[in-house]
Amino acid sequence: MRIYADYNANVPMREIAKRAMVEALDLYGNPSSIHQDGQKVRMLIENARRSVKSALGVTSHEVIFTSGATEAAQLAIESANQIGFENVFLFSQEHDAIYQYALTMWKDAHLIPSLPNGQIDIEWLERNLDNIAKPLVIVQAANNETGVVFPLSKISGLVRNHGGALLVDATQAFGKCLPEAFSGYGDWTIVSSHKIGGPMGAGILMLAPGIDGFRGRVGGGQEKGFRAGTHNAPAIIGMGAAAQDIIDITDELTRVKAIRDIFETELKKSFSDVVIIGEDTNRLGNTSCFYIPGWSSEFLVIALDLAGVSLSSGSACSSGSVKVSRVIKAIGLGDENAKCVVRVSFGHNSSESDATRIVDKLLENYNIMVSKAA
């Protein structure tokens, strides 16, 4: 039986989301229509919106449904650009969906550096915000590759003190830590359905009270003009069901963290030279990003796949490639070790036996590699 340990790339659909989505496939009314068939779908979409807001722990924020986190990110960036921010600070570890698009808007954006443990260099940000009026700061709530969680409370305070605005990419944090760690800090906040166990094809742009969004994409005026186009009702309804399932997620987070901790304990017992990135700082409880010097991530990912384990060498959005990621480069890891970094991430369907079996498979393949080298 295969072991899936790539929850940061995609979370298997929760059963409640799957059922809701399948039931929605039998609905045929357009949610923009005023007849009963259309309004039935509209009601389910609005229920999904309320569930997402509850899972995010907000009440007065505006929640806009999109086709995913990438579209939500672009709408947020376009909104900030429309306002006219000139002093833009972009976190060097940001996902390409935000990083690349932001740099097309602001070619002279300041890149916020990382510390060797994967944390944001908050002291650099504090120094460089001095004497800057109305900055725009773009940061993640948690990194998708290392699992490091960033201090949004402090970052938000710095931004507010300078009269600026904050764009938070909470895509990896939503469903993997409690909402108070990431929700409510940003003027614009981005999350995705498939990262919480909902279907692919749905996402959220959340606007803080008093914050507007970009309305330049003309069309049918859906989502209050923020995002034109007929709603993807089954995906939205499925996302709402997944969000409902994680409103009270404390026990799940505790269980998943215990699995991750077992994995890392066994990993360190088996490989004395293993390095776990971010081990000394705040991380998502499901994520272990590590390297064993001399063991390439390309070999490891392929070997473990053949052994029945799905894990990752970084972001899953890089055309299926196995290469040194920009995130790992940003934290300053040398080229040789950077080529060895892999990520294991657990979730709601994971078990303790998954953790120990992955280490066993690693050890088996390591011994095979050593014997061939001899």
Secondary structure per residue as TSV (DSSP state, phi and psi in degrees):
chain	resnum	aa	ss	phi	psi
A	1	M	-	360.0	129.9
A	2	R	-	-69.3	153.3
A	3	I	E	-111.6	124.1
A	4	Y	E	-98.8	117.0
A	5	A	-	-133.8	47.6
A	6	D	B	-135.0	47.0
A	7	Y	T	-66.9	-20.6
A	8	N	T	-76.6	-18.1
A	9	A	T	-84.9	-47.4
A	10	N	-	-159.2	133.8
A	11	V	-	-93.9	126.7
A	12	P	-	-53.9	142.0
A	13	M	-	-61.3	134.9
A	14	R	-	-70.5	146.4
A	15	E	H	-59.0	-38.6
A	16	I	H	-64.6	-35.2
A	17	A	H	-71.7	-39.7
A	18	K	H	-62.5	-45.6
A	19	R	H	-63.3	-42.6
A	20	A	H	-64.5	-38.9
A	21	M	H	-69.4	-41.8
A	22	V	H	-62.9	-43.1
A	23	E	H	-62.9	-35.6
A	24	A	H	-68.2	-24.1
A	25	L	T	-66.2	-19.2
A	26	D	T	-85.9	-5.0
A	27	L	-	-88.9	139.9
A	28	Y	-	-126.7	-2.3
A	29	G	-	-75.9	144.5
A	30	N	-	-80.9	125.0
A	31	P	T	-63.2	-11.0
A	32	S	T	-90.7	-6.0
A	33	S	-	-82.1	151.8
A	34	I	-	-93.0	-6.5
A	35	H	S	-77.2	172.1
A	36	Q	H	-61.9	-38.1
A	37	D	H	-64.2	-41.7
A	38	G	H	-68.5	-41.3
A	39	Q	H	-71.6	-24.3
A	40	K	H	-64.6	-43.1
A	41	V	H	-67.0	-41.6
A	42	R	H	-57.6	-42.2
A	43	M	H	-61.7	-41.4
A	44	L	H	-68.0	-35.1
A	45	I	H	-66.0	-42.5
A	46	E	H	-68.6	-33.0
A	47	N	H	-63.1	-40.5
A	48	A	H	-63.6	-39.1
A	49	R	H	-62.5	-42.8
A	50	R	H	-64.8	-38.1
A	51	S	H	-65.2	-41.1
A	52	V	H	-63.4	-44.3
A	53	K	H	-62.4	-39.0
A	54	S	H	-64.6	-42.9
A	55	A	H	-66.1	-29.5
A	56	L	H	-86.1	-8.6
A	57	G	T	72.2	32.1
A	58	V	-	-124.6	159.3
A	59	T	S	-127.5	-41.1
A	60	S	S	-98.0	0.0
A	61	H	S	-76.6	152.3
A	62	E	E	-87.0	132.1
A	63	V	E	-117.6	119.4
A	64	I	E	-111.4	124.0
A	65	F	E	-79.0	137.1
A	66	T	E	-130.2	-176.5
A	67	S	S	-81.4	-4.9
A	68	G	S	158.7	-178.4
A	69	A	H	-66.7	-32.0
A	70	T	H	-64.3	-46.9
A	71	E	H	-65.3	-40.5
A	72	A	H	-60.2	-41.3
A	73	A	H	-63.0	-42.9
A	74	Q	H	-66.5	-39.3
A	75	L	H	-63.3	-40.9
A	76	A	H	-65.0	-44.8
A	77	I	H	-65.1	-41.6
A	78	E	H	-64.6	-36.1
A	79	S	H	-63.8	-46.9
A	80	A	H	-65.4	-38.5
A	81	N	H	-66.3	-36.8
A	82	Q	H	-64.0	-34.7
A	83	I	H	-65.9	-31.7
A	84	G	T	102.0	30.2
A	85	F	-	-62.8	134.0
A	86	E	-	-109.1	-25.7
A	87	N	S	-107.1	98.5
A	88	V	E	-112.7	132.3
A	89	F	E	-119.1	120.3
A	90	L	E	-118.2	126.5
A	91	F	E	-67.3	132.7
A	92	S	T	-65.5	-19.2
A	93	Q	T	-93.4	0.4
A	94	E	-	-54.7	148.1
A	95	H	-	-61.6	146.5
A	96	D	H	-57.0	-29.5
A	97	A	H	-57.4	-32.1
A	98	I	H	-99.9	-45.4
A	99	Y	H	-55.8	-52.3
A	100	Q	H	-68.2	-41.2
A	101	Y	H	-70.2	-38.3
A	102	A	H	-61.9	-38.3
A	103	L	H	-72.8	-19.5
A	104	T	H	-74.7	-27.7
A	105	M	H	-84.4	-39.4
A	106	W	-	-132.0	86.1
A	107	K	T	-64.4	-22.5
A	108	D	T	-101.9	22.6
A	109	A	-	-60.5	142.9
A	110	H	E	-80.5	129.3
A	111	L	E	-91.5	119.9
A	112	I	E	-77.1	120.6
A	113	P	-	-74.7	167.8
A	114	S	B	-110.6	156.9
A	115	L	-	-91.2	162.2
A	116	P	T	-58.8	-25.0
A	117	N	T	-86.3	5.7
A	118	G	S	93.5	-7.0
A	119	Q	-	-74.4	157.4
A	120	I	B	-71.4	144.4
A	121	D	-	-82.6	85.9
A	122	I	H	-67.5	-31.7
A	123	E	H	-67.7	-38.1
A	124	W	H	-62.3	-44.8
A	125	L	H	-61.7	-43.5
A	126	E	H	-62.4	-43.4
A	127	R	H	-64.2	-43.2
A	128	N	H	-80.3	-13.2
A	129	L	H	-84.1	-13.1
A	130	D	T	-57.5	133.6
A	131	N	T	65.0	15.6
A	132	I	-	-103.4	123.0
A	133	A	-	-97.2	137.8
A	134	K	S	51.3	58.4
A	135	P	-	-78.0	155.0
A	136	L	E	-108.7	123.4
A	137	V	E	-114.3	131.0
A	138	I	E	-118.9	115.0
A	139	V	E	-139.3	162.2
A	140	Q	E	-87.9	156.7
A	141	A	S	-82.5	-37.5
A	142	A	B	-151.9	144.0
A	143	N	-	-81.7	137.1
A	144	N	T	-71.7	-23.9
A	145	E	T	-94.8	-46.5
A	146	T	T	-92.3	-21.5
A	147	G	-	80.3	0.6
A	148	V	B	-64.5	133.6
A	149	V	B	-99.5	134.4
A	150	F	-	-102.6	149.8
A	151	P	-	-78.0	78.3
A	152	L	H	-63.6	-32.2
A	153	S	H	-60.1	-45.9
A	154	K	H	-70.4	-42.5
A	155	I	H	-61.6	-44.9
A	156	S	H	-59.7	-42.0
A	157	G	H	-61.3	-42.2
A	158	L	H	-61.7	-44.4
A	159	V	H	-64.1	-45.4
A	160	R	H	-62.2	-39.7
A	161	N	H	-63.0	-21.1
A	162	H	T	-105.5	12.5
A	163	G	T	67.3	25.2
A	164	G	-	-99.2	-164.5
A	165	A	E	-132.8	155.7
A	166	L	E	-127.6	129.2
A	167	L	E	-109.6	118.3
A	168	V	E	-110.1	123.4
A	169	D	E	-91.6	99.0
A	170	A	-	-100.6	18.6
A	171	T	T	-55.2	-44.2
A	172	Q	T	-85.8	-21.1
A	173	A	T	-79.4	-36.2
A	174	F	B	-62.7	121.1
A	175	G	T	88.8	-7.2
A	176	K	T	-119.7	-4.1
A	177	C	B	-154.3	166.4
A	178	L	-	-66.4	147.0
A	179	P	G	-61.5	-27.0
A	180	E	G	-65.0	-13.7
A	181	A	G	-79.9	-19.0
A	182	F	T	-142.7	-20.2
A	183	S	T	-93.3	138.8
A	184	G	T	93.9	-4.3
A	185	Y	S	-88.2	-32.3
A	186	G	-	-89.2	150.8
A	187	D	S	-72.1	-37.2
A	188	W	E	-125.2	132.5
A	189	T	E	-130.9	139.0
A	190	I	E	-119.4	132.7
A	191	V	E	-140.0	167.5
A	192	S	E	-133.8	148.0
A	193	S	S	-67.7	-47.7
A	194	H	T	-73.6	-5.6
A	195	K	T	-88.1	-7.7
A	196	I	T	-116.9	7.2
A	197	G	T	94.8	15.5
A	198	G	S	-95.2	-178.5
A	199	P	-	-76.2	157.7
A	200	M	S	-68.7	155.0
A	201	G	S	99.2	12.5
A	202	A	-	-143.5	146.8
A	203	G	E	-155.7	-179.1
A	204	I	E	-136.2	136.4
A	205	L	E	-111.3	119.1
A	206	M	E	-106.9	129.0
A	207	L	E	-108.0	131.5
A	208	A	-	-69.1	156.4
A	209	P	T	-54.2	131.3
A	210	G	T	87.7	-6.1
A	211	I	-	-98.0	135.0
A	212	D	-	-100.2	172.2
A	213	G	-	-128.7	167.2
A	214	F	-	-72.7	129.1
A	215	R	-	-119.6	29.7
A	216	G	-	-84.7	-6.5
A	217	R	S	-93.2	92.1
A	218	V	-	-73.5	154.9
A	219	G	S	173.8	-136.1
A	220	G	S	-81.1	-3.1
A	221	G	-	82.4	14.9
A	222	Q	T	-64.1	161.7
A	223	E	G	51.6	46.1
A	224	K	G	57.4	29.0
A	225	G	G	85.6	-3.7
A	226	F	T	-74.2	-35.5
A	227	R	S	-144.6	96.8
A	228	A	-	-72.9	149.9
A	229	G	S	126.8	141.8
A	230	T	-	-57.5	135.5
A	231	H	-	-60.9	140.3
A	232	N	-	-83.0	78.7
A	233	A	H	-57.4	-46.9
A	234	P	H	-59.7	-41.4
A	235	A	H	-67.5	-42.2
A	236	I	H	-64.4	-43.8
A	237	I	H	-65.5	-39.1
A	238	G	H	-63.9	-39.7
A	239	M	H	-63.8	-41.6
A	240	G	H	-61.0	-39.8
A	241	A	H	-66.3	-40.9
A	242	A	H	-63.7	-40.9
A	243	A	H	-63.0	-40.7
A	244	Q	H	-60.1	-34.1
A	245	D	H	-73.5	-18.6
A	246	I	T	-112.5	13.9
A	247	I	T	-61.4	-41.3
A	248	D	T	-113.4	88.7
A	249	I	-	-110.5	6.0
A	250	T	H	-56.8	-47.6
A	251	D	H	-64.2	-40.3
A	252	E	H	-63.5	-43.1
A	253	L	H	-63.1	-40.1
A	254	T	H	-64.1	-42.9
A	255	R	H	-65.8	-43.2
A	256	V	H	-67.3	-40.3
A	257	K	H	-61.7	-38.0
A	258	A	H	-61.9	-38.6
A	259	I	H	-64.5	-46.8
A	260	R	H	-59.6	-41.5
A	261	D	H	-66.5	-38.0
A	262	I	H	-60.9	-45.1
A	263	F	H	-57.7	-47.6
A	264	E	H	-69.6	-34.8
A	265	T	H	-62.8	-48.0
A	266	E	H	-67.2	-35.0
A	267	L	H	-62.7	-45.2
A	268	K	H	-70.0	-29.3
A	269	K	H	-67.2	-37.0
A	270	S	H	-85.6	-28.4
A	271	F	-	-131.4	100.8
A	272	S	T	-67.5	-22.2
A	273	D	T	-99.8	8.7
A	274	V	-	-66.1	143.2
A	275	V	E	-120.1	123.6
A	276	I	E	-101.2	115.7
A	277	I	T	-71.7	129.8
A	278	G	T	79.7	11.8
A	279	E	T	-60.5	-27.6
A	280	D	T	-94.9	11.6
A	281	T	S	-134.6	179.0
A	282	N	-	-70.8	125.8
A	283	R	B	-131.8	160.6
A	284	L	-	-61.6	139.9
A	285	G	T	-71.1	-8.8
A	286	N	T	-101.0	-7.7
A	287	T	E	-111.5	135.5
A	288	S	E	-132.1	112.5
A	289	C	E	-110.0	120.3
A	290	F	E	-148.1	169.3
A	291	Y	E	-146.2	148.8
A	292	I	-	-113.1	112.2
A	293	P	T	-50.9	132.4
A	294	G	T	89.2	-6.6
A	295	W	-	-111.0	104.5
A	296	S	-	-66.7	143.5
A	297	S	H	-63.9	-33.2
A	298	E	H	-61.7	-47.3
A	299	F	H	-62.3	-44.5
A	300	L	H	-64.4	-47.9
A	301	V	H	-61.3	-42.9
A	302	I	H	-69.9	-44.1
A	303	A	H	-62.8	-43.3
A	304	L	H	-69.3	-33.4
A	305	D	H	-62.0	-44.5
A	306	L	H	-65.7	-26.5
A	307	A	T	-86.9	0.9
A	308	G	T	94.8	23.6
A	309	V	E	-126.4	127.5
A	310	S	E	-99.8	114.1
A	311	L	-	-136.3	-169.4
A	312	S	B	-140.4	157.0
A	313	S	S	-100.6	8.0
A	314	G	S	153.2	-143.4
A	315	S	-	-67.3	141.5
A	316	A	T	-86.2	5.4
A	317	C	T	-100.5	12.6
A	318	S	S	-102.6	53.4
A	319	S	T	55.6	33.0
A	320	G	T	68.6	16.3
A	321	S	-	-88.1	159.4
A	322	V	-	-114.2	104.3
A	323	K	-	-152.9	166.8
A	324	V	-	-67.4	126.5
A	325	S	-	-82.9	157.5
A	326	R	H	-64.5	-32.3
A	327	V	H	-63.0	-46.0
A	328	I	H	-66.4	-36.3
A	329	K	H	-64.3	-37.9
A	330	A	H	-64.7	-31.0
A	331	I	T	-84.9	0.5
A	332	G	T	85.0	19.7
A	333	L	-	-73.0	135.6
A	334	G	-	-58.8	155.9
A	335	D	H	-56.5	-42.8
A	336	E	H	-64.4	-46.6
A	337	N	H	-72.5	-32.3
A	338	A	H	-61.1	-30.5
A	339	K	T	-74.5	-4.6
A	340	C	T	-108.7	-0.2
A	341	V	E	-76.3	132.3
A	342	V	E	-132.6	164.8
A	343	R	E	-131.2	131.0
A	344	V	E	-113.7	129.9
A	345	S	E	-137.1	131.7
A	346	F	-	-105.0	172.3
A	347	G	-	-162.8	-160.4
A	348	H	T	-65.7	-22.0
A	349	N	T	-96.5	0.1
A	350	S	-	-76.7	158.2
A	351	S	-	-134.0	164.6
A	352	E	H	-60.4	-35.7
A	353	S	H	-65.1	-29.8
A	354	D	H	-59.0	-44.4
A	355	A	H	-60.5	-47.8
A	356	T	H	-72.8	-35.1
A	357	R	H	-67.4	-35.6
A	358	I	H	-63.2	-44.0
A	359	V	H	-62.4	-40.9
A	360	D	H	-59.2	-43.4
A	361	K	H	-66.1	-37.9
A	362	L	H	-61.0	-45.7
A	363	L	H	-65.6	-41.4
A	364	E	H	-58.1	-47.5
A	365	N	H	-72.8	-30.9
A	366	Y	H	-65.0	-42.9
A	367	N	H	-65.9	-37.4
A	368	I	H	-62.9	-44.6
A	369	M	H	-61.6	-43.8
A	370	V	H	-64.8	-41.9
A	371	S	H	-66.4	-36.2
A	372	K	H	-69.2	-37.3
A	373	A	H	-66.3	-30.3
A	374	A	-	-75.8	360.0
